Amino acid sequence: MSRRAIAAALVGMTAITTIAGCAHRTLPGHTVYRTVTVTPRSTAEASTSPVAAVRSPSSGKIMRKLPGTCDDLLSVGTIVDALGHDIGGKTAFVVGLPDATTGRISYLNCRYAVGPGAPTGRIEIGVSLYRTAAKAAARIGPTISDYVAHGARSTAASVDGRPARLLLGGAGADYAPTVVLADGQRTIVVTVHGSTDPSAELTRLALVADHRTATN
C-alpha cells in the first residue's frame, strides 16, 4: 500500500487496514491506526547528547513481543531529544498484528510531524518483530531492491556497529531518504522528509529505535 493510501485511512478516523511488503510501506497484516495530537517541546529542552543517552547492548533473548508501543518506546519527547530540535505537527501510531506468511509477530509504525504537507509524517519509524533472525534478515533485501529500482542509491552505513543501508535519492515521496537494518528478530526502517542532513538524522533515529525496542 502506498503512503497516499495509508494517509487517507488516517484522516479523521480509527481504522483497520492491510499493509503489504517488508518495511514502513510494505509490511502485511492488519493494522490499527490511532492518531494523537502532541505539544512540541522547546528546543532548549532537548538533550545535547541524545544518542549517548540511549546506548545499551542488545539482548540475546528470544523475543516473543515488542516491549511496548510508540507511546512509551518512541514518544515524541524521545524523538525531539534524539534530533535536538522540535518537530511539530501531529503523531500517528500504527500497531500491526501477526502475519503468518512472513513470520512477523508484531509491527510498530510511528509517524511524527504529520500535517497537510506531510500526510504520513516528516519522520516515520517502522519496527517489525519476526519469529527468527533469519526471517527478519530476509525482509531487508526486497526493500533495498525496491528503493534502488526507484532511483535510490544504496550505501553501507553503521548503526552502533551493526550493518545498515542508507537509501538516498529515490524518486517521489514514497522513496524519501531511508535507512534499513536488521537486528536479531527485528527490522528497523526509518524515513525522513525534508532533512538538510538525512544521513545523520536517519542513523541517529535508527539507533534510538533499535535500542528502545530491544528486550533488556
Secondary structure per residue as TSV (DSSP state, phi and psi in degrees):
chain	resnum	aa	ss	phi	psi
A	1	M	-	360.0	136.9
A	2	S	-	-78.2	163.6
A	3	R	H	-60.9	-32.9
A	4	R	H	-63.1	-42.0
A	5	A	H	-67.9	-39.9
A	6	I	H	-64.1	-42.0
A	7	A	H	-61.0	-39.5
A	8	A	H	-62.9	-35.8
A	9	A	H	-70.7	-24.4
A	10	L	H	-80.0	-24.4
A	11	V	T	-72.9	117.5
A	12	G	T	64.1	23.3
A	13	M	S	-159.0	162.2
A	14	T	-	-104.9	127.7
A	15	A	-	-136.1	161.3
A	16	I	E	-118.9	129.4
A	17	T	E	-144.0	-169.0
A	18	T	E	-128.1	135.6
A	19	I	-	-118.5	130.4
A	20	A	-	-104.1	141.1
A	21	G	S	112.5	-147.7
A	22	C	S	-102.9	-41.3
A	23	A	S	-115.9	-142.8
A	24	H	T	-62.3	-26.5
A	25	R	T	-105.8	-8.3
A	26	T	T	-133.6	32.3
A	27	L	-	-103.7	122.3
A	28	P	-	-76.4	164.8
A	29	G	S	115.1	158.6
A	30	H	E	-70.8	147.4
A	31	T	E	-134.7	149.1
A	32	V	E	-111.1	125.1
A	33	Y	E	-99.7	135.6
A	34	R	E	-141.6	120.9
A	35	T	E	-106.1	134.0
A	36	V	E	-129.1	149.4
A	37	T	E	-92.2	138.1
A	38	V	-	-121.3	151.9
A	39	T	-	-99.6	116.2
A	40	P	-	-60.1	142.3
A	41	R	-	-88.7	154.5
A	42	S	-	-71.0	151.7
A	43	T	G	-59.4	-32.0
A	44	A	G	-63.4	-23.1
A	45	E	G	-82.8	-12.4
A	46	A	S	-72.9	148.1
A	47	S	-	-68.8	144.9
A	48	T	S	-82.8	-15.4
A	49	S	S	-135.4	67.8
A	50	P	T	-64.9	-35.1
A	51	V	T	-68.5	-43.5
A	52	A	G	-60.3	-27.7
A	53	A	G	-68.8	-19.2
A	54	V	G	-118.0	4.8
A	55	R	-	-69.5	126.8
A	56	S	-	-161.3	151.9
A	57	P	-	-69.4	146.2
A	58	S	-	-73.2	148.5
A	59	S	-	-83.5	147.4
A	60	G	-	-91.5	5.2
A	61	K	S	-68.7	149.4
A	62	I	-	-71.6	127.5
A	63	M	-	-93.2	130.8
A	64	R	S	-100.2	-21.1
A	65	K	S	-160.5	160.8
A	66	L	-	-72.9	146.7
A	67	P	S	-76.9	10.6
A	68	G	S	169.7	-162.7
A	69	T	-	-119.4	-179.3
A	70	C	H	-56.5	-36.5
A	71	D	H	-54.6	-47.3
A	72	D	H	-102.5	-23.8
A	73	L	H	-87.6	-39.8
A	74	L	S	-133.8	58.6
A	75	S	-	-65.8	165.7
A	76	V	H	-58.6	-40.2
A	77	G	H	-61.2	-37.9
A	78	T	H	-63.3	-41.2
A	79	I	H	-68.2	-42.3
A	80	V	H	-60.4	-44.2
A	81	D	H	-62.7	-39.4
A	82	A	H	-66.5	-38.1
A	83	L	H	-87.5	-27.4
A	84	G	T	82.5	15.0
A	85	H	S	-156.5	161.3
A	86	D	-	-64.4	157.6
A	87	I	-	-121.6	-20.9
A	88	G	-	66.0	-170.7
A	89	G	S	68.8	-165.4
A	90	K	E	-107.2	173.0
A	91	T	E	-125.6	135.2
A	92	A	E	-121.5	126.2
A	93	F	E	-112.2	134.5
A	94	V	E	-119.5	132.4
A	95	V	E	-114.5	119.0
A	96	G	E	-96.9	149.8
A	97	L	-	-97.0	168.3
A	98	P	-	-59.4	152.6
A	99	D	B	-136.5	107.0
A	100	A	T	-66.9	-26.7
A	101	T	T	-67.8	-27.6
A	102	T	T	-110.9	-6.6
A	103	G	T	79.9	15.9
A	104	R	E	-78.2	132.1
A	105	I	E	-89.0	-44.9
A	106	S	E	-160.1	171.4
A	107	Y	E	-154.9	135.4
A	108	L	E	-119.5	137.6
A	109	N	E	-131.3	116.4
A	110	C	E	-115.1	119.9
A	111	R	E	-117.4	130.9
A	112	Y	E	-124.6	155.0
A	113	A	E	57.7	45.5
A	114	V	E	-78.4	133.8
A	115	G	B	-165.3	-177.1
A	116	P	T	-55.8	-36.7
A	117	G	T	-86.3	-6.9
A	118	A	B	-144.2	75.6
A	119	P	T	-62.4	-23.8
A	120	T	T	-107.9	12.0
A	121	G	-	95.2	148.1
A	122	R	S	-73.4	-26.7
A	123	I	E	-125.7	132.9
A	124	E	E	-135.0	126.1
A	125	I	E	-122.0	122.3
A	126	G	E	-116.2	129.3
A	127	V	E	-126.8	121.2
A	128	S	E	-118.2	141.1
A	129	L	E	-113.5	129.1
A	130	Y	E	-115.1	165.3
A	131	R	S	-63.6	-34.9
A	132	T	S	-136.5	161.1
A	133	A	H	-64.4	-34.4
A	134	A	H	-63.8	-40.2
A	135	K	H	-67.5	-36.7
A	136	A	H	-65.4	-47.8
A	137	A	H	-60.5	-33.8
A	138	A	H	-67.6	-17.8
A	139	R	T	-83.8	-16.4
A	140	I	H	-74.0	-45.4
A	141	G	H	-54.4	-49.0
A	142	P	H	-60.6	-34.7
A	143	T	H	-66.2	-44.3
A	144	I	H	-60.6	-45.5
A	145	S	H	-61.4	-39.5
A	146	D	H	-62.4	-46.0
A	147	Y	H	-64.4	-44.9
A	148	V	H	-61.4	-38.4
A	149	A	H	-64.5	-20.1
A	150	H	T	-108.1	28.9
A	151	G	T	92.1	0.5
A	152	A	-	-77.8	148.6
A	153	R	E	-92.9	130.7
A	154	S	E	-102.8	117.3
A	155	T	E	-126.9	149.6
A	156	A	E	-70.3	143.3
A	157	A	E	-143.1	170.9
A	158	S	E	-132.0	131.6
A	159	V	E	-119.1	100.6
A	160	D	T	54.3	41.9
A	161	G	T	86.1	-5.2
A	162	R	E	-95.4	139.5
A	163	P	E	-67.6	138.5
A	164	A	E	-142.0	169.7
A	165	R	E	-126.9	128.0
A	166	L	E	-90.1	132.1
A	167	L	E	-120.0	99.9
A	168	L	E	-121.3	148.6
A	169	G	S	85.7	15.9
A	170	G	-	-68.8	157.2
A	171	A	S	-87.8	122.8
A	172	G	S	90.9	164.5
A	173	A	G	-64.1	-27.4
A	174	D	G	-71.8	-11.4
A	175	Y	G	-128.3	45.1
A	176	A	-	-67.7	165.6
A	177	P	S	-50.1	129.6
A	178	T	E	-143.3	148.3
A	179	V	E	-123.0	140.2
A	180	V	E	-130.7	143.8
A	181	L	E	-158.1	159.5
A	182	A	E	-116.3	135.7
A	183	D	E	-132.0	102.5
A	184	G	T	62.4	-125.9
A	185	Q	T	-81.4	-3.4
A	186	R	E	-109.1	148.8
A	187	T	E	-112.1	141.8
A	188	I	E	-120.4	127.1
A	189	V	E	-131.6	123.1
A	190	V	E	-125.0	133.6
A	191	T	E	-126.6	138.9
A	192	V	E	-129.8	145.0
A	193	H	S	-114.6	141.2
A	194	G	S	69.6	23.6
A	195	S	-	-87.0	142.3
A	196	T	S	-82.6	-15.2
A	197	D	S	-140.1	67.9
A	198	P	H	-62.1	-36.6
A	199	S	H	-60.0	-45.4
A	200	A	H	-66.2	-44.4
A	201	E	H	-65.3	-41.2
A	202	L	H	-63.3	-48.7
A	203	T	H	-68.6	-34.3
A	204	R	H	-66.2	-46.0
A	205	L	H	-68.6	-35.3
A	206	A	H	-63.2	-39.6
A	207	L	H	-62.2	-46.0
A	208	V	H	-60.1	-47.3
A	209	A	H	-62.6	-41.4
A	210	D	H	-62.4	-50.3
A	211	H	H	-69.9	-38.9
A	212	R	H	-77.5	-15.7
A	213	T	T	-104.7	5.1
A	214	A	S	-81.8	156.5
A	215	T	-	-88.2	120.8
A	216	N	-	-81.6	360.0
